[in-house]
Amino acid sequence: MPRKPFIGGNWKSNGTVESTKTLCAALSSGAAAYGNKVEVVVTPILPQLNLTQKLLRKTAIKVGAQNVSASKEGAFTGEVSAGQLKDARVSWTLIGHSERRTKYGETDAITAEKVEMCQATGISVIFCIGESLEEREAGKTDEVNKRQLTAVFDKIKDWKKIVIAYEPVWAIGTGVVATPMQAQDTHFQVRSVVRDLCGDAIANSVRILYGGSVNAKNCKALGEMPDIDGFLVGGASCKTEFTTIIQTAQDLFKK
């Protein structure tokens, strides 16, 4: 991994207070060994943001949100604004996850509004892109990823606060994983889109993560690919094997 690895843990709508305590204890016990070789962000459920922050306060692991509003504060029941995340000392959020896109109608335009809000308030973003199985079989993988990316490009003023996560929808939670070469080919194409629109400096520095049934067994082979800069981990991030994934990324970066 030529760029500093980034490992995101998306806990989704999982976890209890007790399971969060157990997982954070495991993460804390290994955190000292990570040093500055890997950046780690976990995104618990909203009611446990503060608890997770407290449990991980003595580590370098950051805590993020799974979603953010496209609106500012106001009469928007159930929404949490970027400003409110910042006020709660939450420095990261996911935007554009396929589950938000497919289950809750989050369009490219909405993701662009959310990115704009986060850029304005200084919240860093893990921006998710990825194609469905039907789109892959139709040969539209690159087209879909480019569309989802270009929707937000003109909203991004500070690329240091952006990480891109490629998550093929057909691999999320299915146990089916893109082969290392499949993932590398798509990551290369994604980086090429960034290069064409933003230039070499940004393309060479932006981190592009792979997500989709990543676990402790398959992460090493994926991480050895030159354009894969880490992982956005779903189910496995709720288990103690998440520490193995983090350690693997750190070891690859050392090389």
Buried (B, 14 or more C-beta within 10 A) or exposed (E): BEBBBBBBBBBBEBBEEEBBBEBBEBBBEBBEEBEEBBBBBBBBBEEBBBBBBEBBEEBEBBBBBBBBBBBBEEEEEEBBBBBBBBEBEBBBBBBBBBBBBEEEEBEBEBBBBBBBBBBEBEBBBBBBBBBBEEBBEEEBBBEBBBBBBBBBBEBBEEBEBBBBBBBBBBBBEEEEBBEBEBBBBBBBBBBBBBBEBBEEEBBEEBBBBBBBBBBBEBBBBBBBBEBBBBBBBBBBBBBBBBBBBBBBBBBBBEE
